[in-house]
Structure formats: structure tokens, C-alpha cells
Amino acid sequence: MEMAKELICGLGKLAEQCMSVTCTHSDLIRCGLQPFLGSQILSDILRISTDDATSSDATFSFMSPIFKDFLRAVSFYLDYNNHRILKTSMEIHDYHFFLAGLSDPMQRKLLETAVGLFNSGQLSKFHSWLMRTAAELLPGMNKTNHWQVLRLLHHTLSPTLVKQSVGSCKWRLIGYGGMQEADCAALAFVVRCLGEMQHLNLYMSSLTEEQAEKLMSVFRLAKTINLDQSSVNVSVMKHFARALKEGQATEVSLSHCKLGDEAVKILCSSITHSSLHTLNLWDCCVTPACSEVLAEMLTVSKLCVLNLGANEFNDEGLARLITALGTSMCTLQNLCLNDCQLTGSCCPALSAALQSEHCSLTDLDLSVNELDESGALLICEALKSPNCSLENLEMVDLTDACLNELCDAVMACGSLTNLILKNNNLTDVSVPRLVELVRDRPVLQLNVQYNDFSEDVFELMDSYETIRY
């Protein structure tokens, strides 16, 4: 055992002290390797330039750079005089991963039977270095640094060390798009040790099924999840949806993911049994084919916020969704239907749903659709109902001709506090009536940007801070 320890320590010193590719005969002597010159084991590890390893002219080089790093790590734990290997916490090298793995008793057990027990003081020094490194690098914005720290922690297989290192530092939860499988495994291990993750940001990721499977525990334990602009195929969605069903996420954003009907249906079926509160499906290729499963989801889930903007949902899809809005089981409060190719044909049913005693909607966005004036007036009619609970409303296709009816409806709706009329067809003629509305309803915030107003009426609106134009 002593000879093995002497050999490992000598090779570790050689790896640490010899900075060039090749080492000289005197380098080996200085590192205490003279007893092993000419031995078979040395020639198995080092490439020797001559047949006679004892020659003073012989040069030596490590056959494997990876094994060289391994030897540096082992010798660190055996040689308490080796301090340079943990010189700075801002630089992580390959040998640090061997240090991390060897810090675990089970992973070093077999090695210790051959070379003796590792120095407990050296183990403590590495743990302190790792905690210091995590504290310095995880609060930063460098994604590579984050991955290196998380991988080191994964190699230690120590939940206690993870809690001490990550739990005590200000871990900045930056975007983790572009992960490798090893990164997925490392993140999953760390999050499992912590028991939760406040925010998982995988913006612009291209997840494979294998990566999604490794991230299952992260999906389960994350409170909010951002997958915006990511590639999420059906296979990935199956893993993600199952994790949501079993997990504690309250908010998920999948905007611009181009999911398609099949993936959306898989997602919706899982939400019915999840804790999800907010779901963003902006520009996800949602079509009327998903409307039935969306409607069912709304009646049996805890969902309060649903963004369906920029999808070809159209009147047919909304008709099925509306059936859920008027039921007592639906808890939806915020619905975005921006740019969903809606027409005035959907407005009678939508107006009726808003007047239902069971409808809980407080926020409704109907902008960038083709409701036409008659459809817009039907929505105005709903505002007059005592059952209407809208607080925030964004409307489209309003003209000067229907403004009086809109204002009367707003005055009748006790709950409305924010009215957005951007990109409508209002002109200077409507401004006096709008000013009268905010004067008589001081709590109302009114946004009339991008209408056909001239500078002649700006001064009139300037008198009211609650008007944006």
C-alpha cells in the first residue's frame, strides 16, 4: 500500500509541477519517482523517449491527459502539502471533476483500499473551495460557469454539500437553453437535493426526448417554467406533461413553440390534474381541433390565466371554449384572444357568457381581430350586466358612431378599471366624450394610443393623467 501511495503521490506531483508536455529525468527524480524508473507500471502510464528509462537523457510524457488529471486529484487527497490545485475559485478545470467525484466515500472506497485513506483535511479544503466557487459563480450571468458548478456538485453525489453550496448563495436563475445531457442530469440532481426550484428558464431550447426524461424531476419541482421559442415535439411533451401532472408548477409559458394540436392536447390533459394557474400558448399553432380539450381543461382545472393569442383559433374554436366560461366549474379570470382570427359571429355567444352569473373573467383581450362594429357593441352590452366582472378590457373595431354606447356601458360596469382602445378607428370627434368618461370615472385607466387623433386634441387629453394617447 505504501509503494502504491508513493507512486500515486509522485505521479501527481509530476502532473502538477511539470507544466510542459514532456518531463525530464530530473523532474521524475525531484517528484520521488526514482524507485519506479524502469518498472513496467511506469511505462504503462508514461510515454518514454528511450528504451532505457533510467538514462538521464530520457524524457517522459503522460499517455492520457485524462488520467493525468485523475492522478492530480488523487495525489491532492493523499498529499496534504498540495495547495496549488485549489488556488482560485474562479477557474474550474477537468481535474476538479475528479476531485468532486473522489470526495464521495462510495466512489473512492475501492481506491482507498489500494493507496490508503484520503486526508480528511484535504477533503474539507475541497468542500470549502466548492462552496466558495458556487457562491462566486452561481450569482453571475455566465451560463458555462453555472454548468461547471452544477456538474461538480453532481459529481460529489452529496445532497448536504448541494444544500450548503447552493442553498446559501444567491443562485441567479438565468436562461439554461442549449443544455447537454450531462447538464440536464446535473441540474436535476441539484434541484432534487434542494427540493424545489423557483423558476426554470429554458428559453430557446431544443430538447430531445432523452433530455426531457432527465429533466422530469426539475419539471416537477419548478414553480414557474419558461419554454418560450423552444422546440417541443410530441415525445418531449409527453414527459413534460406527465411532470406537470405530478408537479407543483403554477405558471408555464410556451409562447412561439409551434406545438401543434397533438402536443397541445397532451398538455391540456395533464393540466386537468395539476396545480397550474397560468398557461401561455401564444403562437403555438393551436387550432379549433384543440377547442374541446381546452374547454374540458377549463372546467376541471385550477387555471386562472390563459393566453391563446396569435393562434388560428377562430370563431369555431372560441364557440366551444365559451361553453366552459359560463360554468361554475371554470375558474378562468384572464383570457387573451389577441389575433385569433375572430369575427363578429363569435360575439353573441361571448357576450352571453360574460353576462353569466358563473363567469369569473376579469381580464379579456380581443385586440387584432375583425369583430366589426356590431360585434363590438355586443361586448359593450355585456358590460351593462350586473353579473359582468370585467376589470380589464381590450377592444377592437370601435368607431366614433358607437362611442356613446361604449361610454354608457363602461359607466354601468362597476368593476371595469382599465380600458384599452388601441388601434381603433376613433377620431377627434370622440375625444370630448372620452374626456368626460374619465372625468366621471376617476378610477378608469384609458389607453387610446394609435387612433386617428390630431394634435389639436392632445391638450384636452393632457389634462388627465389616466389617459394614454
C-alpha positions in Angstrom: 0.0 0.0 0.0 2.8 2.4 0.9 4.5 1.8 -2.5 1.2 2.4 -4.3 0.7 5.6 -2.3 4.3 6.8 -3.1 3.8 6.1 -6.8 0.5 8.0 -7.0 1.8 10.9 -5.0 4.9 11.1 -7.2 2.9 11.0 -10.4 0.5 13.5 -9.0 3.4 15.9 -8.2 4.8 15.3 -11.7 1.4 16.2 -13.3 1.1 19.2 -11.1 4.7 20.6 -11.3 5.7 19.7 -14.9 3.9 22.4 -17.0 5.4 21.3 -20.4 4.2 18.4 -22.4 7.4 16.4 -21.7 9.2 15.9 -18.4 12.9 15.3 -17.9 14.7 12.6 -15.9 15.5 15.2 -13.2 11.7 16.1 -13.0 10.9 12.4 -12.1 13.7 12.3 -9.5 12.5 15.6 -7.9 9.0 14.1 -7.6 10.2 11.0 -5.8 9.8 8.6 -8.7 13.4 7.3 -8.8 12.4 3.9 -7.3 10.0 3.3 -10.2 12.3 4.1 -13.1 12.5 1.1 -15.4 9.4 -0.5 -13.8 6.6 -1.8 -16.0 3.9 0.2 -14.3 5.7 3.5 -15.0 5.9 2.6 -18.7 2.2 1.8 -18.7 1.4 5.4 -17.6 4.2 7.4 -19.1 5.5 7.5 -22.7 9.3 7.2 -22.5 11.5 8.5 -25.3 14.2 5.8 -25.0 14.4 2.2 -24.2 16.4 2.9 -21.0 14.1 4.8 -18.6 17.0 5.3 -16.2 19.0 7.3 -18.7 19.5 11.0 -17.8 18.6 11.8 -21.4 15.2 10.2 -21.3 12.1 12.3 -21.5 8.6 11.4 -20.3 5.0 12.4 -21.1 1.6 11.2 -19.9 -0.1 8.9 -22.3 -3.6 10.1 -21.2 -4.3 13.7 -20.3 -7.5 12.5 -18.5 -5.5 10.1 -16.4 -3.0 12.8 -15.7 -5.9 14.9 -14.2 -7.1 11.9 -12.2 -3.6 11.5 -10.7 -3.5 15.1 -9.7 -6.8 14.7 -7.9 -5.8 11.5 -6.1 -2.5 12.9 -5.0 -4.2 16.0 -3.7 -6.2 13.9 -1.2 -3.1 11.9 -0.3 -0.6 14.8 0.0 -1.6 17.5 2.4 1.2 19.8 1.1 -0.5 20.2 -2.3 -2.3 23.6 -2.2 -1.9 24.9 -5.8 -4.7 22.7 -7.1 -7.3 24.8 -5.4 -5.5 28.1 -6.0 -8.5 30.1 -7.3 -12.3 29.5 -7.1 -12.9 31.3 -10.4 -11.2 28.7 -12.6 -12.6 25.2 -13.0 -10.5 22.5 -14.7 -11.0 18.9 -15.6 -9.2 17.7 -12.5 -11.7 19.4 -10.3 -14.4 17.0 -11.5 -12.2 14.1 -10.3 -11.8 15.9 -7.0 -15.6 16.2 -6.8 -16.2 12.5 -7.6 -13.4 11.3 -5.2 -14.9 13.4 -2.4 -17.7 10.9 -2.2 -16.9 8.0 0.1 -18.5 5.3 -2.0 -16.8 6.4 -5.2 -13.3 6.4 -3.6 -13.8 3.3 -1.4 -12.0 0.9 -3.8 -9.1 3.2 -4.4 -8.6 3.8 -0.7 -8.1 0.0 -0.3 -5.1 0.3 -2.6 -3.5 3.6 -1.5 -4.8 4.3 2.0 -7.4 6.6 3.4 -7.7 10.1 2.0 -6.7 13.0 4.2 -9.8 14.4 5.9 -8.3 17.9 6.0 -7.9 17.8 2.2 -11.5 16.7 1.8 -12.6 19.6 3.9 -10.5 22.0 1.8 -12.1 20.8 -1.3 -15.6 21.2 0.1 -14.8 24.7 1.2 -13.4 25.5 -2.2 -16.5 24.2 -3.9 -18.8 26.2 -1.6 -16.8 29.3 -2.3 -16.8 28.7 -6.0 -20.6 28.2 -6.1 -21.1 31.4 -4.1 -18.9 33.3 -6.6 -20.2 31.9 -9.9 -23.9 31.0 -9.5 -25.0 34.6 -8.8 -23.4 35.6 -12.2 -24.7 35.6 -15.7 -22.2 33.2 -17.3 -24.0 30.0 -18.3 -20.9 28.0 -18.7 -19.8 28.8 -15.2 -23.2 27.7 -13.9 -23.0 24.4 -15.7 -19.5 23.7 -14.4 -20.6 24.3 -10.8 -23.7 22.2 -11.2 -21.7 19.4 -12.7 -19.2 19.5 -9.9 -22.0 19.2 -7.4 -23.5 16.3 -9.3 -20.1 14.5 -9.2 -20.0 14.8 -5.4 -23.3 12.9 -5.1 -23.7 14.9 -1.8 -27.2 16.4 -1.0 -25.7 18.0 2.0 -23.0 19.8 0.0 -25.5 20.9 -2.5 -27.7 22.4 0.2 -24.7 24.1 1.8 -23.3 25.4 -1.5 -26.4 26.4 -3.5 -28.9 26.9 -0.6 -26.7 29.6 1.0 -25.8 31.6 -2.2 -27.8 33.8 -4.4 -28.3 31.5 -7.4 -29.3 33.6 -10.3 -31.7 31.6 -12.4 -30.6 32.6 -15.8 -31.7 31.0 -19.1 -30.5 27.4 -19.4 -31.2 26.9 -23.1 -28.7 24.8 -25.1 -28.2 22.1 -22.5 -26.3 18.9 -23.0 -27.5 15.7 -21.4 -24.8 16.0 -18.7 -26.2 19.4 -17.9 -29.7 18.0 -17.6 -28.6 15.3 -15.2 -26.6 17.8 -13.1 -29.5 20.3 -12.9 -31.9 17.5 -12.0 -29.6 16.3 -9.2 -29.2 19.7 -7.7 -32.9 20.6 -7.8 -33.8 17.2 -6.3 -31.4 17.9 -3.4 -32.9 21.3 -2.9 -36.5 20.1 -3.1 -37.7 23.0 -5.3 -36.8 25.5 -8.0 -38.4 28.9 -8.1 -38.0 29.5 -11.9 -36.8 27.2 -14.7 -35.8 29.2 -17.8 -35.3 27.0 -20.8 -35.8 29.8 -23.4 -34.9 28.8 -26.9 -34.1 25.2 -26.0 -34.1 22.2 -28.4 -34.9 19.4 -26.0 -34.5 15.8 -27.0 -36.7 13.1 -25.5 -33.7 11.9 -23.5 -33.0 15.3 -22.1 -36.7 15.8 -21.2 -36.7 12.5 -19.4 -33.6 13.5 -17.4 -35.4 16.8 -16.5 -38.5 15.2 -15.2 -37.7 16.0 -11.6 -36.9 19.6 -12.5 -40.2 20.0 -14.3 -42.0 18.5 -11.2 -40.2 20.8 -8.7 -40.1 24.1 -10.6 -42.7 26.7 -9.5 -42.6 28.5 -12.9 -41.3 27.3 -16.3 -40.3 29.2 -19.3 -40.0 27.3 -22.6 -40.6 30.2 -24.9 -39.4 29.8 -28.5 -38.3 26.2 -27.8 -38.5 23.1 -29.9 -41.0 20.9 -28.0 -42.1 17.8 -30.0 -44.7 15.3 -29.1 -42.2 12.9 -27.4 -40.8 15.8 -25.3 -44.3 17.0 -24.4 -45.3 13.6 -23.1 -42.6 13.8 -20.5 -43.2 17.4 -19.7 -47.0 16.9 -19.4 -46.5 13.9 -17.0 -44.2 16.0 -14.9 -46.7 18.9 -14.7 -49.5 16.5 -13.7 -47.3 15.2 -10.8 -45.6 18.6 -10.0 -46.1 21.9 -8.4 -45.7 24.3 -11.3 -48.2 27.2 -11.2 -47.1 29.0 -14.3 -45.9 27.7 -17.7 -45.0 29.8 -20.8 -44.7 28.1 -24.2 -45.0 31.1 -26.5 -43.8 30.7 -30.1 -43.2 26.9 -29.6 -45.3 25.9 -32.6 -46.7 22.9 -30.6 -49.5 21.8 -32.9 -52.7 20.1 -32.0 -51.4 16.8 -30.8 -48.9 18.3 -28.3 -51.5 20.8 -27.1 -54.0 18.0 -26.4 -51.4 16.1 -24.4 -50.6 19.2 -22.4 -54.2 20.0 -21.7 -55.0 16.5 -20.5 -52.2 16.8 -17.8 -53.3 20.3 -16.7 -56.7 19.0 -15.5 -54.9 17.3 -12.6 -52.1 19.9 -12.0 -51.5 22.9 -9.8 -51.2 25.2 -12.9 -52.5 28.7 -12.6 -51.2 30.4 -15.7 -50.6 29.0 -19.2 -49.2 30.9 -22.1 -49.8 29.4 -25.5 -49.1 32.5 -27.6 -48.3 31.5 -31.2 -48.4 27.7 -30.6 -50.3 26.6 -33.7 -53.5 26.0 -31.6 -56.5 25.3 -33.9 -60.2 24.6 -33.4 -59.3 20.9 -33.2 -58.0 21.6 -29.7 -61.1 23.5 -28.5 -62.9 20.6 -26.9 -59.9 19.5 -24.8 -59.2 23.2 -23.9 -62.8 23.6 -22.8 -62.7 20.4 -20.7 -59.4 21.6 -19.2 -61.1 24.9 -18.1 -63.9 23.1 -16.3 -61.8 20.7 -14.3 -58.5 22.6 -13.7 -57.3 25.4 -11.4 -56.3 27.5 -14.4 -56.9 31.3 -14.0 -54.8 32.8 -16.8 -54.9 31.5 -20.4 -53.1 33.2 -23.3 -54.3 31.9 -26.7 -53.0 35.0 -28.7 -51.7 34.7 -32.2 -53.3 31.3 -32.9 -55.7 30.4 -35.7 -58.4 29.6 -33.2 -61.2 31.5 -35.0 -64.9 31.6 -34.2 -65.3 27.8 -34.3 -62.7 27.2 -31.6 -64.0 30.0 -29.4 -67.6 28.7 -29.6 -66.6 25.5 -27.8 -64.4 27.4 -25.3 -67.3 29.7 -24.5 -69.4 26.8 -23.2 -66.8 26.4 -20.4 -66.7 30.1 -19.5 -70.3 30.2 -18.3 -70.0 27.2 -16.0 -69.5 27.3 -12.2 -66.5 24.9 -12.5 -64.5 27.3 -14.6 -62.1 29.4 -12.6 -60.6 31.3 -15.6 -60.1 35.0 -14.9 -57.7 36.2 -17.6 -58.2 35.3 -21.3 -56.1 36.7 -24.1 -57.6 36.2 -27.6 -55.4 38.7 -29.4 -55.0 38.0 -33.1 -57.1 34.8 -33.1 -58.9 35.5 -36.4 -62.2 36.1 -34.6 -65.1 37.8 -36.3 -68.4 39.4 -35.1 -70.0 35.9 -35.4 -68.5 34.9 -32.1 -69.7 38.0 -30.2 -73.3 37.0 -29.4 -72.2 33.8 -27.5 -69.2 35.6 -25.9 -71.5 38.5 -24.7 -73.9 36.0 -23.2 -71.1 34.2 -21.4 -69.8 37.5 -19.9 -73.3 38.1 -18.5 -73.5 34.7 -16.9 -73.5 34.6 -13.1 -70.9 31.9 -13.2 -68.4 33.7 -15.5 -65.3 34.7 -13.5 -63.4 36.6 -16.2 -61.8 39.8 -15.1 -59.4 40.4 -18.0 -60.3 40.0 -21.7 -58.1 40.9 -24.7 -59.9 40.9 -28.0 -57.5 43.1 -29.9 -56.3 42.5 -33.5 -59.4 40.7 -34.6 -62.2 41.5 -37.0 -65.2 41.8 -34.7 -66.8 44.7 -36.7 -68.8 47.4 -35.0 -71.9 45.3 -34.3 -69.8 42.7 -32.6 -68.0 45.3 -30.5 -71.4 46.7 -29.4 -72.5 43.3 -28.2 -69.4 43.2 -25.9 -70.4 46.6 -24.7 -73.8 45.3 -23.9 -72.3 42.7 -21.7 -70.6 45.4 -19.6 -74.1 46.6 -18.5 -74.9 43.3 -16.9 -74.7 43.2 -13.1 -73.0 39.8 -13.5 -70.2 41.1 -15.6 -67.0 41.2 -13.5 -64.5 42.5 -16.1 -61.8 44.8 -14.7 -59.5 45.0 -17.8 -60.9 45.0 -21.4 -59.0 45.5 -24.6 -61.4 46.2 -27.6 -61.2 46.4 -31.3 -63.3 47.8 -34.3 -64.7 50.8 -32.4 -65.7 53.9 -34.3 -67.0 57.3 -33.4 -70.5 56.1 -34.1 -70.5 53.6 -31.3 -68.6 55.6 -28.7 -71.5 56.9 -26.7 -72.8 53.3 -26.2 -69.4 52.2 -25.1 -69.1 55.0 -22.6 -72.6 54.3 -21.2 -71.7 50.6 -20.8 -68.4 51.5 -19.1 -70.2 53.8 -16.6 -72.7 50.9 -15.9 -69.9 48.4 -15.2 -68.8 48.9 -11.7 -65.8 46.6 -11.9 -64.0 48.0 -15.0 -60.9 49.9 -14.1 -58.8 49.6 -17.3 -60.0 50.0 -20.9 -57.6 49.6 -23.8 -58.8 51.0 -27.1 -55.5 51.0 -29.0 -55.6 50.7 -32.8 -59.3 51.5 -33.2 -60.9 54.0 -35.6 -61.6 56.8 -33.2 -61.1 60.4 -34.4 -61.0 63.9 -32.8 -64.8 63.8 -32.6 -64.7 61.1 -29.9 -62.2 62.9 -27.6 -64.7 65.1 -25.7 -66.8 62.1 -24.8 -63.7 60.1 -23.7 -62.5 63.0 -21.5 -66.0 63.1 -20.0 -65.8 59.4 -19.3 -62.5 59.6 -17.3 -63.7 62.7 -15.5 -66.8 60.9 -14.3 -65.0 57.7 -13.7 -61.7 58.7 -11.9 -60.6 55.1 -11.3 -60.6 54.3 -15.0 -57.3 53.9 -16.8 -57.9 54.6 -20.5 -55.4 53.8 -23.3 -56.3 55.2 -26.8 -53.0 55.0 -28.5 -52.7 54.6 -32.3 -56.1 56.0 -33.1 -56.8 58.7 -35.7 -56.3 61.7 -33.4 -54.8 65.0 -34.5 -52.5 67.2 -32.4 -55.5 69.6 -31.9 -57.0 67.3 -29.2 -53.7 66.4 -27.4 -54.0 69.3 -24.9 -57.5 68.3 -24.0 -56.4 64.8 -23.1 -53.2 66.1 -21.4 -55.4 67.3 -18.5 -56.0 63.7 -17.4 -53.2 61.5 -16.2 -55.4 58.5 -16.6 -55.5 58.9 -20.4 -52.7 57.5 -22.6 -52.8 58.6 -26.2 
